[in-house]
Amino acid sequence: MRSVIYIDKEGNLSGLSDNLFDKLAALGRRAVMRVSNIEFNSRIQKWQAVDLDGNIIGTHEFRDKLIEIERDYLNTKIEEDYGKNQNLLS
């Protein structure tokens, strides 16, 4: 499972929360926000990841596999957003 961390021009870090961010707590205050939810969908009998806008990120019969799918999706989204913001700051 990869961890992607982006640092903007002001020194702010962005990325998915994991143990690495916990180890960086000495660098300053953290703001942590939920960006998706994983729940079991009884109707389809699979785990389902949904972002806060209600968009389905993915479904899978195994929760751990869906977490990998969710992390890849969210890391890509962070990377895309970071690239857009860097272009705006240049």
C-alpha positions as CSV (number, residue, x, y, z in Angstrom):
1,M,0.0,0.0,0.0
2,R,1.6,3.2,-1.1
3,S,1.5,6.5,0.7
4,V,1.6,9.7,-1.3
5,I,2.4,13.0,0.3
6,Y,2.4,16.3,-1.4
7,I,3.9,19.5,0.0
8,D,2.7,22.8,-1.4
9,K,4.7,26.0,-1.7
10,E,3.7,27.0,1.8
11,G,4.9,23.7,3.3
12,N,1.4,22.2,3.9
13,L,1.2,18.4,3.6
14,S,-1.6,16.6,1.8
15,G,-2.2,12.9,1.7
16,L,-4.2,10.0,3.0
17,S,-3.9,9.6,6.7
18,D,-1.8,6.6,7.8
19,N,0.9,5.9,10.4
20,L,3.3,8.0,8.5
21,F,1.3,11.2,9.3
22,D,1.1,10.1,12.9
23,K,4.9,10.0,13.0
24,L,5.1,13.6,11.5
25,A,2.9,15.1,14.2
26,A,5.9,17.0,15.6
27,L,5.9,19.1,12.4
28,G,2.7,21.0,13.4
29,R,-1.0,20.8,13.8
30,R,-3.0,18.4,11.7
31,A,-6.4,18.8,10.1
32,V,-8.0,15.4,9.3
33,M,-11.1,15.1,7.1
34,R,-13.1,12.1,6.1
35,V,-13.3,11.9,2.3
36,S,-15.0,8.6,1.8
37,N,-16.8,5.8,3.5
38,I,-16.7,2.0,3.2
39,E,-19.8,0.0,4.1
40,F,-21.3,-3.3,3.3
41,N,-24.1,-3.0,0.8
42,S,-26.6,-5.8,1.8
43,R,-28.5,-5.4,-1.5
44,I,-25.6,-6.3,-3.7
45,Q,-23.7,-8.3,-1.0
46,K,-20.5,-6.5,-1.5
47,W,-18.4,-3.8,0.2
48,Q,-18.9,-0.4,-1.3
49,A,-16.7,2.7,-1.1
50,V,-18.5,6.0,-1.7
51,D,-17.0,9.6,-1.6
52,L,-18.8,12.3,0.3
53,D,-20.5,13.5,-2.9
54,G,-22.2,10.1,-3.1
55,N,-20.1,8.9,-6.1
56,I,-19.3,5.2,-5.9
57,I,-15.5,4.7,-5.8
58,G,-15.7,0.9,-6.1
59,T,-17.2,-2.3,-4.9
60,H,-15.6,-5.6,-4.0
61,E,-16.5,-8.8,-2.2
62,F,-13.5,-8.4,0.1
63,R,-13.1,-5.3,2.3
64,D,-9.3,-5.3,2.2
65,K,-9.2,-5.3,-1.6
66,L,-11.7,-2.4,-1.7
67,I,-9.5,-0.4,0.7
68,E,-6.7,-0.8,-1.8
69,I,-9.0,0.3,-4.6
70,E,-10.1,3.3,-2.5
71,R,-6.5,4.3,-1.6
72,D,-5.4,4.2,-5.2
73,Y,-8.5,6.3,-6.3
74,L,-7.9,8.8,-3.5
75,N,-4.2,9.1,-4.1
76,T,-4.8,9.7,-7.8
77,K,-7.4,12.4,-6.9
78,I,-5.0,14.1,-4.5
79,E,-2.3,14.0,-7.1
80,E,-4.6,15.5,-9.8
81,D,-5.8,18.2,-7.3
82,Y,-2.2,19.0,-6.3
83,G,-1.2,19.4,-10.0
84,K,-4.0,21.8,-10.6
85,N,-3.2,23.9,-7.5
86,Q,0.5,24.0,-8.4
87,N,-0.3,25.3,-11.9
88,L,-2.5,28.0,-10.3
89,L,0.4,29.0,-7.9
90,S,3.1,29.2,-10.6
